[in-house]
Amino acid sequence: QVQLVESGGGLVQAGGSLRLSCAASGSMIRFYRMGWYRQAPGKQRELVAAITSGGITNYADSVKGRFTISRDNAKNTVYLQMNSLKPEDTAVYYCNAPWLGVPSWAWGQGTQVTVSS
């Protein structure tokens, strides 16, 4: 059973930056496409960034040019660098391994990101 632990969230002013981390245990993530999701209050969880096992990345339009996903397979960890943050980025952020539109594993606790205007 894979366990995911997200960290790095916090309160930041608009225009600021945060770096999120997702540490996985129970399986080697290097074989998986990994993604960062977020869920804002009253909204569905959405995939905002993903990275393949080969390092190819893709982003939701809402974060393109501001967020960067990366991975360190040796540390079994995925990162999300978030720059130029906006109040609408406020959400709980989660990582997982999306496969055919479905997350592969149970969700972690997530990490709260709050962007003040």
Summary of the structure (lengths in Angstrom):
residues: 117
radius of gyration: 13.2
end to end distance: 39.7
largest distance: 39.7
contacts: 346
relative contact order: 0.32
helix: 8%
strand: 51%
